[in-house]
Amino acid sequence: MWKQLIASPVGALQASWCEDGLYSLSFLRPSLRSSLSASADGLLETDQHETEPTDMPRRIRVHCNKLNDVLATYFETGELIWSLDHLDWTGVSEFHREVLKLCHAIPVGETLTYGQLAKLAGSPHAARAVGGAMARNRWPLIIPCHRVVGSSGKLTGYSGEGGLKTKHRLLEHEFHAAHGNLFSISSR
């Protein structure tokens, strides 16, 4: 597995890549940031490979560069376009995969409740299970679990650094983007 560090306005991100694609994109906790050093292109060596980051397969390196560009565009415009075919779904249950795909389809500037997402997944009484899928989402931002809210519209849980404050910032950024009133999240 190869790791990539990505700076963002909502905290450092770490992408983990394997032969099958992007395994995860996670918020890097501040305590871990200081112990990692990245090469100039943000690629890291991992303990599972005794290789240098330059030994990363070319197609994975291309995806790393694309991810940098896609995230930069997202933080400027609110638009994040990433094919789910480039994700490594290993270990994700069929139900969670279905819920995550439906979450990926929530338009920028809109939200759904856990219950609405459960209903779309064909399990109208599985709001808690949908919450579990959101909590285990290995690709926040790409699969925008921040667009899923409680039944009253209240913001609930977010695993990203800053928790609900970050969730609110992302939703505010996307709302403005969807309504043509752009501001860069990086300027806030």
Long-range contacts (C-beta under 8 A, 24 or more apart in sequence): 1-46, 1-48, 1-49, 2-43, 2-44, 2-45, 2-46, 2-49, 2-53, 2-56, 2-60, 3-43, 3-44, 3-46, 4-38, 4-42, 4-43, 4-44, 4-64, 4-67, 5-36, 5-38, 5-42, 5-44, 6-42, 6-67, 6-68, 6-71, 8-71, 8-75, 9-75, 9-185, 9-186, 9-188, 10-160, 10-161, 10-162, 10-166, 10-169, 10-170, 10-185, 11-160, 11-161, 11-162, 11-166, 13-71, 13-141, 15-64, 15-67, 17-56, 17-60, 17-63, 17-64, 18-88, 18-90, 19-57, 19-60, 20-88, 20-90, 21-60, 21-63, 21-85, 21-86, 21-87, 21-88, 22-63, 22-67, 22-86, 22-87, 22-88, 22-139, 22-142, 23-88, 23-90, 23-138, 24-138, 24-139, 25-67, 25-138, 25-139, 25-140, 25-141, 25-142, 26-138, 26-140, 27-140, 27-159, 27-160, 27-161, 28-161, 29-161, 30-161, 42-68, 71-141, 74-141, 75-173, 75-184, 75-185, 75-186, 76-184, 76-186, 77-177, 77-182, 78-108, 78-109, 78-173, 78-174, 78-176, 78-177, 78-178, 78-182, 78-185, 79-108, 79-177, 80-108, 80-141, 80-142, 80-144, 82-142, 84-143, 87-139, 87-142, 92-136, 92-138, 95-121, 95-123, 95-126, 95-129, 95-133, 96-132, 96-133, 96-136, 98-122, 99-129, 99-130, 99-133, 99-134, 100-133, 100-137, 100-139, 100-143, 103-133, 103-134, 103-137, 103-143, 103-144, 103-145, 103-147, 103-148, 104-142, 104-143, 104-144, 106-144, 106-147, 106-148, 107-178, 108-174, 108-177, 108-178, 109-174, 109-175, 109-177, 109-178, 109-179, 110-147, 110-178, 111-147, 111-148, 111-149, 111-153, 111-171, 112-147, 112-148, 112-149, 113-148, 113-149, 113-150, 113-151, 113-153, 114-148, 114-149, 114-150, 114-151, 115-151, 117-148, 127-151, 131-156, 131-157, 135-159, 141-170, 144-170, 144-174, 146-170, 146-171, 147-171, 147-174
